[in-house]
Amino acid sequence: METNSPLGDATLAADLLDDYDADPAPDDDGTLPPDRFLDRELSWLAFNQRVLELAEDPTLPLLERSNFLAIFASNLDEFFMVRVAGLKRRIDTGLAVPTNVGRAPLDVLSDISERAHELQERHARAFHDLVKPSLDEAGIHIEKWGDLDETDRERVHEIFQNQIFPVLMPLAVDPAHPFPYISGLSLNLAIRVRNPKTDRVEFARLKVPTNLPRFVKLPEQSGTHRYLALEDLIANHLDELFPGMEVLEHHEFRVTRNEDVVIEEDETENLLQALEKELLRRRFGSPIRLEISDDMDEVTLDLLMQELRITDREVYRLPSPLDLGGLFGLSGIDRPDLRFPRRVPTTSVSLQPAEPTDKPDIFASISKGDILLHHPYESFATSVQAFLEQAAADPNVLAIKQTLYRTSGDSPIVEALIDAAEAGKAVLALVEIKARFDEQANISWARKLERAGVHVVYGLVGLKTHCKLALVVRQEGGTLKHYSHIGTGNYNPKTSRVYEDLGLLTDDDTIGKDLTRLFNELSGYAIEKKFKRLLVAPRYLRKGLLKHIEHEAHNALEGKPSGIRIKVNSMVDEAIIDGLYRASQAGVPVDVWVRGICSLRPGVPGLSENIRVRSVLGRYLEHSRIFCFENDGDPQVYIGSADMMHRNLDRRVEALVRLDDPAHIAETSALFDLALDEGTSAWHLQPDGVWERHNRDADGRPLVDLQDETWRRISSRRRSKGTR
């Protein structure tokens, strides 16, 4: 199911999660205080609280608030499956090094549990006390069985008999039937029944089918939309599943398991086969969270805890319905008045033909100068996708090389690569099959590409290839010319509609040669020592950024213009944070615009009083990474794929490209000016780690919405006569 939500599925939520094999904080020379970092796990939970605050905001469209409730639930599932599971695994294996703030992992688990309990309870209250009553007022009713009249119940009985009953599989638990395996994230009914002949009480488990709608649509009444939770419908037909038995109790429960994947690449010859085996094992990961309905009796709970080996701290008692991620099921309701206004991305002005009747020519447009794209405000389909499709069809194109980290299920990008290979072009696709929660899909794409004749490689051992690169080699006038795309987001048409990203289209020969060398390194045995317009991880990116940061500090000490502006998804890397602290101490104004985790403490006297941290959440997921350095009045600006985390800087292939066009540098500067303006709605990070939302002025008027204003600015651009 596709939604308009910025974090609405595992693919999207996985982008927020960090690996757990990060190095501990580096030793400091003693000039910086030991408590200078914020705990990154609690910072992640603070991010999800900001998502929840959007669901609680009565000024947002109602069905979008419902979506944000679902996003919060989906995010938290991923947090437990990866981050909490990874931390527990390290404790169990004896590898539990202190966290980034020097605390014992067991203490951090305790903090996570306390905070997660608070947030899940707040999440449930937001649904029951805020969103559901508003849905009722709007004519969208999530009914309970007791709300249904006889006519409704007769109709529901027909639905049960014809569409649900045949796929249900009740599993008894007795000496002849061991306790069944409970799959991760499945919704279940724990049922106790009594045999009237023997008076014996038995336990049974019933899995709520995942291939049926989470909320069953009821007949409309006077234009209203009415739904009944699937588990509620099933629970009120248990007598048909256990004929002759007396149903005593039934309660909902849900288990979260460790679903992270660990592959020892150095010990396997076939990465695809090893990963496929590991994906099968993922289904049987150890339980790490048990969610139960708040009416569950102690007998049933004790049985579940015993069989699942769950502790009291890992039990979350919540009001029904559990798994509010199911609220994504309301996305199909045709109520545009309850949604964000519909928006159609514009084609980049630089890619529009001179005359409306002319056919667009991407290569001709790029030849006139570098093009900076801003998605989703500017169309992905008429830019990046069109670039690759034109390359596939162009007889003058000799080769296409591209990285694929995540892509959509019906990817036109993959189809373009297949078309190019079938047309006889040399095509190289670097498919990252270890992209978390997209592993199976990427394995399928890799094999499809191979069958079409595409040269498929899987990158370097021990590293994920996360950079977003495409290189087209075209013959023009007897010479070979490079056309390149370097982006901050995946080659995924689906997520390009909700992810905010930047991308550079260029025919710059220096960048083309840089990418040629980088692709050779990724596909062969080359070890490139230097790139001219790229900063590439893992060898050079952190060093390059620290050099720029130190240069700004040097300029500030000499009284020259200085400044640092960074936009990332996560700010965790201690070396980068320490560099920013020292720049602040030297007098450099530092602005950090972060979406998710931030371990940096801003505004601490003597340490970071020159640092501001802002976060923007909304209709689109802020996903671009931008690094701006004032450089004594000659700004240096980079965009690319890297976040400031250990995994990105040490265990991934990442690439940043330097922008050269003054107009593009001015555009990124204007974006920062807008985001950091006191009149723009944002969350402000305090020194103690608390995020304060600033969305209204002193008179109670709403502040400027960054995404709305950016849309207005970009959509108002017009091709001027005589311009490119």
N, C-alpha and C positions, 0 to 999 in steps of 0.2 A: 504494500500500500504506500502510495506517495502522499506526503503531506507538505504543507508550506512551512513547517516548523524547522528552525535552524539546527535542532539536535534531535531529530525524530527517529533515528534508528541506530543500530549498533555501529554501523560504519561511521556515522557522524559523531556519536558519543565517544568512540574509540580515539578520535583525534585529541581528546582532552586528557588522555591517560598517559602516565609516564611509566617506564620500566622500573622494576624494583631493584635491579642490580647496579644502582648508581653508586659512585664512590662517595665516601664520607667527605665532609668538609675539609679542605686543605688546611695544613698548618699555617697559621698566620705569624707574622714577625712580631706580634705583640702590640702593634700600633692601632689595631682595631679591636673593639670590645667583643668578647666571646658571645654575647647575646644579640648579635647584629642580624641574625636571620630569623624569619618567621617559619614555623613548622609548615612544611609543604602539604601534608595530608589535611591539616585543619584549614589551610588556605584553599585546597580543592573543595572542601565542604562549604567554605564561605562562598566560593563561586556558585555552587549549586543553590545556596541560599539566595543569591541574587536572582537566579532563575525563578525560584519560588516567589520572590517579591514581585516579579512581573505577573505571575498568576494571581497574586493578591491585589493587584492594582485595578481598581474599578474604572479607571479611565481608558483602559485598553479594551478592544473589542472582545466580546464574551467568548466566542469560540477560540480565539487566540489564547485567552487565559486558560481555557480547558486544555489547549495544546501544551502550554507551558507546564501545567500539572503533569501531563504525560511525559514531557521532556525531563522534568525533575526525576520522575520515577525511573525512566530509562537510564539517565545519567547515573543514578545511585546504584542501579543493578550493575552497570559496568564498573563502577568504583569498587564494589565488593568483589566482583569476579576477578578483577585484575590487581588492584592495589592492595586491598585487604588480604586477598588470597596470597599474593606475593609476599607480603610481610609475614603472614603466618608460616608460609613455606620456609622462609629464611630462618624463622625461629625454630621450626621443627628440625631443620637440617643443621642447626648449629652455626649458621652464617649470619646471625643477627647482629651486624655491626650497628653502632649508634646511628641515629637518624641525622638529618642535616642540621639539627639544632642540638645534637649531642645527647639526646635522650634515649633511654633503653626502649627497644621496640615493644616490649610488653606494656610499658607505660603509654606509649603512643596508641597501641590498640585500645587501651582503656579510654583514652581521650576520644578516639574515633567512635567507640561504642556510645559514649555519653552524648556526643554531639549528634551522631546519626539517629539515636533514639529521639532526641529533641526535634530534629528536622522532620523525621517521618511522622511524628505526632502533629507537628505544625502543618505538614503537607495534608494529612487527613482532615484537619480542621478547616483548611483552606477550601477543600472540596465540599465538605458537608455544610459549613457555615457561610461560605462566601459564593462559590461558583455554582453549586447545585441549586440553591434558592434562586439565583439569577437566571439559570437555565430554565427553571420552572416558570418564572415570570415571562420568559421569552417564548414559552410554548414548547420547550424541549424537556421532556420528562424522562428521567431514569427511574422507572417504577420499581416498587417492591411487590412481591407476590400478594401481600395484603391489600395493595391498592387496586387490584384487578377485580372487575365484576365478572359475573358468570359467563357473559359472552366472550370476554377476553380470555378467560380460562379455557373455554372450549376451543378457541382458536389456538392458544398456546399448546393445548393437549395435542392437537393435530400436528403442529410443528414438531413437537417432541416425538411423536410416533413415527412421523415420516422422515425427519431430517436428523434427529439426534440419537434416539434410542438405538438404532442399528450400529452406531460407531462407538458406543460406550462399552467399557471393559472393567467392570467391578472386580477387584482382586481381594480375595479373602486372606486373612492372616490367622493361621492356626498351625498345629504341629505338622500338618501335611502341606501347608503353604507358607513358606518363609516370608518375612517382611519384604515387600517388593522394592525394587529400585525406584527412587523418586528422581526424575530428571530435573535438571537445573531450570529454574524460572517457570516450571509448569505450575498451573493452578490446580489444586486438588481438594477433594472432600474427604475428610476423615469421618468414617461412619461407624457407629456402634449399633448392632442389632441383637435382638434376643430371640432365641428359638422358643416359642411357646410350649413345645412338647417337652424339651429338656430343661427349659429355663436358663440355658447357657447363654452368656453374652459373648458375642464375637466382634472382632474388628475387621473392617474392610476399608480399602482405599479406592477412590474413584478419581481418575484423572479427567479434568475438564478438557475436552478436545481443543487443540490449538488450531485446527484447520476449519473451525467454524467461527462465525462472527462473535466477538466478545460480548457485544450487546445485541440481543435479538430484537428486530424491529417489530413493533406491534401495529395493529391497524390505526391509521390516523383518525383523530377526532377533531373536527372543526379546524383543520389546518395545522394541528399540533404534530410534533414528532415525539413518538413514544417508544421507549426501549425497556427491555428487561434483561438484567445481567444473566448470562448463560448459566452460571453456577446456581443462581437463584431458581431458574427454571428447572434445572436438573434436580436440585435438592427437594423440590416439591413434587417430584415423580419417583422418589426412591422406592415407593411401595411396588412399582412395576419392575424394578431391578432386583428387589429382594422379596418376591412373592412368598407368602406364608410366614414371613418374619416380621417382628415388630421393630420398627426403626426407633431407637431411643435417642440418639444424638447425631447431629451432623455439623461439621465445622469446616471452614476453609483453612487451608494452609498452603504455603509456598516456600520452596527451598532454593537458596542461591548456592551455587557450587563454584569451586575454583575452576575457571575455564581459560586460564592463561595457557599458552603453548611454549614449551621449552625444547629447542632443537640443538643438539650438539653437532654443529656443522662439520667440525674437524674430524668427526668419527663416522661420517656417512658419505657414501659415494654418490647416492642418488637423493638429492634434496627433496624432490617431489614426492618420492615414495615415503621417505622418512616423515615428511610433514603430514601426508595423508594418514599415516599410522597414528601420529600424535593427535590429529584432529579427532580420530575415533576415541582415543583415551580421554580427550577433553570432556566427553559426555559423562565420564565417571569420576570427575574430580571430587575432592572431599567437600562436605557441606560446610559453609561458613556463615550462613544466616538462615533463620527460620522465622517467617512471618506467619502469624496466626490471627484468626478473627478473635475479637476481644471477648466473645462469649464461649470460647473453648473451655471445656471442663478440665480439671487437673488430671484425671485418669488418662484422657486422650493425650494431653500435653506430655505427661511423663513417658508414655509409650513412644511418642515421636522423638523426644529428646534422647531416650535410651537407644532407640534403633538408629538414629542419625548421628549419635555422639555429639550432640549440641549442648553447649553450656547455657546457663541462665542469661549471661551477657549477650549471647547470640540470638536470643528470642525477642521478636518484635511483635507486641500485641497491639492490633490496630482494628478500628471499626471496618466492617464490610462496606464496599467491596475492596478486596485486596487487589494489588496490581493495577494502579490507576494509569499505568501505561496503556491500558485498554481504551483510555479516552481518545486515543488516536482514531478509534473507530467512528467518532462523531465527525470526522473530517469531511465525510461525503454529504453532510447536510447542506442543502442549497439555501443558505441564508447569507448572502453577501453583506447584508447590513450588520452582521455579527463578526465580520472579518476585516482584516486590513484591506484597504482599497486595492483593487487589482492594478498591477503595474506591468507594462510591457517594456522590456529593455530596448534601448535604442542602439542602432548600429553606430559604432565609433565614427565620428565625423571624418577621421583620417582614412576610413575604409569606404566611405561613400563615393560612388562615381561622380564625375563632374556634372553629368546630366542624368536626370532620374531614369531615363530610358536605357542608359548604358549598362552593360553587364559588369558587375564588380570584378576587379582584378587585384587580388591580394598582393601578388608579387610587385605589381606596378605601384601600388600604394606604399608598400614598405620601401621601395627604391627611392621614394621622395623624402624619406626621413624616418627615424625611429618612431614607433607608435606605442604609447603607454595605454594599456587597456585597464578598465576598472569594472569588474563584475560584482554583482549582477546588474549594476546600473547600465553597463554596456553589454550587449549580447555576446555570449560565448559562441552561439551557433553561427553568427555572421562574422566571427573573428577567428578564434583558434580552430574551431571545427572546420570552418570554410577554408582556412589556411591548409590544413592537412588534406581535406577532400580535393582541393584544387591541385595540391602537390601529387596526389595519387593519380589524378587524371591527366596531368600535364606531361606530354611526351618528352619535354626537355628536362624533366626532373630525373636524375640518375639514381639518387639514394635518399632514403629517409631514415633517420635514427631518432628513437624516442624512448623515454622512460614512462612506465605505467605503474603507479602505486595503488590507486583505487580508481575504478571506473564503473560506469553504470551497467545494469544487466543487459541493456539493449544498445550497447555502446557504438555510436557512429564513428568514434575514433578508431576502435579496433577494426571496424568494417573498412575504414579508409586504408588502414595498413594492409589488410588482406587484399583489397582491390589493387593496391600498389604492387604487392608481391606478385599477384596473378598477372599484372601487366608487364612483368619482367624487370621491375625496378629492384635494386638492392635495398632491403628493408631490415633494420635491426630494431628489435623491441626488447628493452630491458624490463622484465616483469618482476616486480617485487612480490613474490608469493608468500612472504612472511608478514604482509600488512595485516595487522591484528583484526580478526573477525571478518576479513575479506579473503582469507587464505584459500578456501575452497573455490570461490568464484575466480580468483586469479589463476589457480591451477587449471581450471576449465578454459580460461582465455588463453593461457600459455599453450595448451595442447591444440586449441583451434588455430592459433597463429602458426604453430609449427606445421600443421597439416597443410596450410596454405602456402608454405614456402618461406615464411618469415624466419629470419635468424633470431631465435629467442635465447636470451641469456638471463641469468638470475643474479648478476652482480658479484660482489666480492664476499668471500667467506668471512663470517663474523660481523658483517655490516649490512644494515638495511639501506637500500637505495631510495632515498626520500625526495631527492631533488626533482624538479619539474622542468624537464628539458625536451625540446624537439629541434632537430636540425635537418634542414632540407638542402641538398646539393643539386644545383640546377646549372645546366649548360647554357651560357649566353654569349653569343658572339665569339665562339671558339675558346672561351675560358670558363672555368668553374666558379660559381658564385654561391656563397653561403647565405641561407635565410634561417634565422633562429627565433625560437620562442623560449623565454625563461619566465616561469611563473611562480606565484606563491601558493597556488592551489592545484588540486588534482585535475587530470584530464577526464573530468566526469560531468557530462551535460546535466545530470540530475542535480548534483549538489551545487553546480554553478549558478542555479537559480536562487539559492539561499545562502551560499557562502560569499562573503565579501573578499575579493582577491584582486591582486594586480598581476599584470603580465606585460612583458616587453617583446614586441615584434621588431626585429632589426635585421638589416643586411650588413651590419658592421663586420668587416673582415677579421678584425681582432677577436671579436666574440666568437665568430664562426670557427676560427682556428682553436680558440680555447675549448669550445665544445667538442671539436674533433679529437683533441688530445684527451679530454675527459672521457668521451665514449670509448676511445681506444683503451684507456686504463680500465674501464668498467667491463669491457668485453674480452680483453686480452691480458697481456702480461706487462704492459707499459707502466712505469711508475713516474708520473709527471711531477716535476719539481717546482714548476712555476706557471701561474696563469696571470694574464695581464689585466683583464677586466672582471675576473671572477675571484671570489673568496670561496674556497672549497674545504669542506670538512671531510675526514676528521683531522687532516694534518695542519691546515692553515687558517681555518675560519676563526677559531678562538684567538689565535695569535694576531690575526689581522685586525679583529675588532678591538682587542686590548691595545694594540698599537695606536689605533685611531683615538681611543679613550684617553690614553696617556698623552697623546699630542694635544688634545683639548685641554687637559690639565696644565700642560706646559704653556700653552697660549694664555690661559687665564692668569697664571703666575706672572707672565710677562706683560699683562695688561692688554693683550690682544683680544679681539672678538672670539668668543668660545660658546659652545652650546652642544648638547647632545639630546636627540629625540629618538626614542626607540618605540616601535609598535610590534608586539609579539603576542602569541597566545599564552606563553608561560615564561616566567622569569625565575629560574631556580639556580642556575649555575653560579657557584660561589665565587669563582675567579672573576667572572664578569661583574657580579654584584660588588665585589670588593673593589674592582676597578672603578665602578661608578661612585662608590663611597669616597674613594680618594679624589676623584674628579670633583665631587661636591665640596670636599674639604679644601680643594684648590680654588674654589669659587666658580666652578662651571655650573650653569643652570642645566639641570637634567630633568627631562620629562619622560616618563615611562607610561605607555598606553598598553595595558595588558588585559586580555579577555579572561583568563582563568587563574592559574596558580601564580602567586607572587611571594617569594621569600624575602624580598627586599623591604626593609623598614624605612619609609620616607619620613622626613621632618624631624629627625632626632638631632638635637643640638650637638654641634661638634662632630657629627658623623654624616648626616644626610639632610641638613636643613635646606639645602639647595635642590632637593629632589622632590618632585611631585609624581604621584601614581594615580592614574585614572583607569576606569573600566567602563566600557559601553556594551550593553546587551540590548537586544531588541528584535525586530523582525528578521534581520539577517545576522548570521554568525560572523563576527569580525575575525577574519582569518589571515589577512595579509601580514607580512613581516616587512618592516621598513626600518632602516638604520640611517639616521641623518647626523652629520657632524659639521659644525659651523666652519671649521678650518680657516680661521682668520679671514672670513668674508668670501671664501671660495668653497661653497658647500660641497661635501662629498656625501652622496646618497646611494644606498644599496637597497635592493629588494630581493627577496628569495624565499627559500623554503624552511629556513632554520629557526627554531625556537631556542631560547637560552636555557637549555637543559643538557644534562650529561649525555643522554641518549643521542641528541642531535649533534652535539659537538665532538663526541668521542666514538660513537658506535653507529653512525649513519653517514652516508654520502649526501651532503647538502651543498647547495650552491647559492651564493649571492652574486648578483650582477650590479655593477656600478652604472647609474644613470648619467648620461652626458648632456642630454638636451636641457638647456636652461628652463624651457617651458615645463618639462617633466619635473625638474627639481622644484620649481615654483608650485606645481600642482600638489606635490607631496607636502610642501610647507603649508599650503593653504588647508590641507586636510588636517594636519596637526593643529593649526591655529583654531580651526572649528572645534575639534574634539576637546581641546584644552581650555577653550573659552569658558569663563565662569557662567555665561548665559546658556551653555549647552548642557543638556541632561546627561549625568554620568554618576558613577559611584566614585567616591574619593577614599583612598586608603589612608588610615590613620597609623601612627607609629606602633600602636598596640595590636595591629592586625585587623581591626574592625573596619568594615567598609560602610561608609555613610552615603546614602543615596541623596543626590541633589537633583531634584526634578521639578522644583517650583521656586519662583522668586519670592521676595519678601512679602509681596502682595497676594501670594497664592496662585499666580498665573503659571502655566506650564512653561518650562524652559524649552529651548530649541531641541528638536530631535535630530541628532546628527545624520541618521540615515534618510530621514525625510528631506533634510536640507541638501544633502549630497545628491539625492535623486533630482531635486528641483534644479540644482546647478548643472548637472550633466545633461538632463533632458532639455535644458534651455539652450544648449550649444547649437549653433547653426553653422553650416558650411558657408564661409564668406567667399565672395567672388574673388578669384585670383589666389586663394589659399590652396593648400594641399588637399 
